[in-house]
Amino acid sequence: MGKKTTHKFKAEVSQLLDILVHSLYTNKEIFLRELISNASDALEKARFKGQAEGAEDTVAPEIRITCDADAGTLTITDTGVGMTRDELMRNIGTIAHSGTAELTRLAGEGKESLDALIGRFGVGFYSVYMVADEVEVTTRSIEPDAKPVVWTSDGRTDYKLQELDEDLPRGTKIVVRLKEDLASQFTNAAHLKHIVNKHSNFINFPIYVGDERVNTIQALWREPKFQITSEQYAEFYKFLTFDPDDPFDTLHTSVDAPVQFNALMFIPKHGDDPFGMGRENRGLDLYVRRVLIEKQNKDLLPEYLGFVKGVVDTEDLPLNISRETLQDNILMRKISSTLVKQVLDHLAKMAKDDADRYADFWRAHGELFKAGYMDFLNKDKFAGLVRFHSSGLEDEKGLTSFADYITRAKEDQKEIYYAYGPSREALNLSPHLEVFRRKGVEVLYLFEPIDEFVMDALREFDGWSLVSAEHADPAKLDKFESLEAEDKPEPLSDTEKPVLDKLLARMKDALGDAVTEVKASARLSRSPVCLANPDGNVTSSMDKIMRVMSKDSSIPKKILEVNPDHPLVRNMLTILERDENDPFIEQAANQLYESALLLEGYLTDPHALVGRVQDLLTKSSGWYVASEK
């Protein structure tokens, strides 16, 4: 047996180890992930060496984890490449021999500089001291005639090295003498299996806890796509998500530039509640060389693509990268931008190749996807993928894209019109859409508040302006022929036009400050009145949304547009000519205004309206009885 030598840590290095153990890692169980990763690297090196030399390796590659509750120890053994005495000092002793001045500088500069060390063998190994009072490493190199070496340290003061004369098998055995308060936790076989499944399930070599192999699921994302069956994809998806259904769609990709990574992503058949409990259940699992770095990383895909489940595995990130550094890592941003492009391109191909299948996707995930209106870098791709209900589709569940709308548009039309409402039935009765129905101009139907934000953010598509129906230019609609003959009364004579002006003024007096203006309308044909925003920019529905957000429950002041050709308005003109002070004018003005408020969803107190309706019915029923005699 060789002489045991002791190597003291310098004071600065001891301080650095303390920072690594207490600050770099936030979860104590990570130490096992690090030791397994080191063992996997050693096995990979042994395999590579055997292939390079053309020699058959008779040693089975494996990682074994055993524990002794009575002794309070945990042991991790691998049959990998092993280490010589010099390699042991270079690798596990990296921190002790990396240069005191550099390490002191890094420690002084704080956590971001310390992260520069992440990924070196030594840093991951030293995470074991979160749980250990002492660690003993016994290793024998694969090199011929190499002697076994034992490395022992408490991670605080020094480490000891000793060569052994025993004929040990190649590989490395790490014995962790656990801290007393953690011994029961990390000598529990069930808990150890859970940790392996969580962090190291896809390591490429068998991992045993006791005599049971734990990592039994294949890392499909590393396999060639042509070798994987749909059944294997479905099995992996269910393992990953606990969803009993098969995935709706699968996207398996391998990227070499600008960052090397593999990704296996799935689109579920059903969506989570995007604004409820399911909102946080999103993100792709991030792996580095098959080792889990973060479960459900929320930076790889934006929230509007949160329906995508899956894994991303990269060679380019350091294995021990911290969660805080992930958020600011330039490689992560490159991976993210590539993934977003691939998902959007995949959806665009689906929409082009199979519109019905894409419609199924949209019904499941469209509500969440519409939050992508904030992704200005992918604005054009997003605009091509959104879908809406439409007056131009007979199927009430039918969906259309902006591009499809354009193919059905009128000649010389350069606007895509839309309107917001609580339902298809409500929009079919909206006064604002009368001219569109009359002219046969298609209108996209918006049913969700977020649709307004989508239209406001996009503003145009392929050179076509997105215009709210209530803000449509009447002159642009007038050039289109009506689909059917309009049953209009005789136009107002020159003597009747001043009476109309008086009627509008009388109605404004009756309504007072409730409206900003009462004017004749060019858009109405069947309704007597409608309300319009005075600024001509914000739609009524967007105004309503903003008021809800600001907790403003007041009734907005709008323009009351009056249809001069409606029979009720013509009767009001006759009454006004006979008696300018007839109370019916004021009663009718208030009734029409509150009816318009009711249609817009602003009327909070219907008592006056109901009372007026009852009074008018009482009078009209008397007239009706008299006329029938």
C-alpha positions, 0 to 999 in steps of 0.5 A: 500500500502506498504512502498516504499524502495530505494536501491542504486547501488554502483559505481562499479555496475553502471559502470558495467551496463554502460558496459552491455548496451553500449558494450555487445549488438550491436543492440538496438532492442535486448532488446525486444528479451530479455524481451520476452525470460524472459516472455517465461521462466516465462510462462514455469515455470507456466506450469511446476508448474501446471503439477507438482501439478496436478492442472488445470491452468485456466489462458491463457498463453500469452505475450502481447506487447502494445505501447503508442506513445503519452506517449512514452511507450512500455509495455510487459505483461505476464501471467507467474509465476510472482515474489515475492518481494524476487524473484524480488530482486534476479532476476531483482536485480541480478546485484545489489546483485551479489557481488560487488567485483566479478563484479568489477573484471569481469569488470576489466578483460574485455568483455570475463569475462563479458560474464560469466554473460551472461544467467542470468536473470538480464543481459538480463533484463538490456539490456532494458536500451539501449532504456529506461530512466526508467523501471517499473516492476509490478509483482505478484507471482503465490504463494498463498497470494503473494502481487503484487510488483513494481520495478522502476529504471532508471538503473543508480543510484538506484531502488525502491521497493513497495508492492501493496494492489491491487488484480492484476492478476498473471504475470509480466508487464514491462512498458518501458519509452523510450528515446526521440530519440527512442520513435517513432521507438519502438512505431511503431506497424509494427516495433515491429511485425518485431522484434518479427518475426525476433527474437522471432517467434518460442517462444512456447507461443502466442505473441500479438502486440496489438490484433494481434498474431505475432508468427504463424509459428510452431518450427518444429525442436522441434516436433517429426519427425513422426508427421510432414508431407512433406507438413509442411516441405515444408511450413517451408522451404519456410518461412525460405528461400523464395524459391518458390520450395519445398526443394530437401531434408530434414534432421531433427535431435535431438542430446543429446551428446556431446551437446544437440541440435535440427536441421532442415536442407534443401538442395535446388533444385538449387544452389546459385552462389558459387563464386558470390553473393550467396557466402554470402547467407549461414549459419544456423539460430542459436537459443537458446531455440527458441530464435534467436541468430544469423541469418545465422551463418557461423561457424556451417557448413563449406563453402563447405556445404553452400548450406544447409539451416535451423535452429539449436536450443540448450539448452546448449548455454547461451541465451545472448551470443555475436557474438564474443564469439560464434566464440570461444565457445567450444560448438559451435565447438562440434555442428559444428563437429556433424552437418558436420558429419550428413550432410556428412553421410546423403549424403553418404546414399543418394549416396548409396541408390539412385545414380540417386538422388545423381547425381541430388544433385551433378549437383546442388551443386557439384561445391560448395561441391568440396571446401571441399578438404580443410576439412582434418578432413573429407577427406575420407568422402569427397573423397567418395562423389565427382563425376566426368565425365569420358571417361568410361561413354558413357553418356556425362552427366554421373557421377562416383565416385572413388569407381565406377571407381575402379570396372571398372579398369584393372586387376593389375591397382592401379592408378586412372587416371585423366586429365583436359580440357575445354570440353569432346571434347577437352579431347577426342582429347588430345595427352596425352590421346592417350595411354589410349584410345588405352589401354582402360584405363579409365580417369576421366575428370576434367572441373573445375579448382577446380578439380585440387586442389581436386586431389592434396589434396586427392592424393589417394583413398582407397589405389589407387593413383590419377595420372594425365594422363600426368604424367602416367608411360608408363611402367605401361600402356604398360602391358595392351593389346591394344584394337585394332591392331596398324597400326605402321610403321616398327621400325627404323633400327639401321642406322635410329636411329642416324638420329632420334637423329640428328632430335631431336637435330636439332628441339631443335636448331630451337626452342632454349630456347622455350623448355627445351628438345626435346625427343622421346615419348612413349605415342603418337600414332596418334599425332606427338608431345605433351608438357610435364612439365619438373619437372614431378610433376605439371600438365599443367592445375595446372601450368596454374592456378598458373600462372593466380593467380600470373598474369604471362602471359609468356609461360612456357618452357616445354619438346617437346615430338616427336612421332617417328612413325608419318608419318610427323616425318618419312618424316622429317627424310627422309628430314634430311638424304637428307639435314641437312640444309633443311629449312623445318625442322626448319619450321616444328619444329616451326609449331609443337611446336606452334600447341602444344601450341595452344592445351595447351591454351598457344599460345597468338599470332597465326600470325606466325602459321597462316602464316606458315600454309598458306605457307605450303598449298600453296606449298602442293597444287602445289605438289598436282596439279602436282601429279594429272596430 
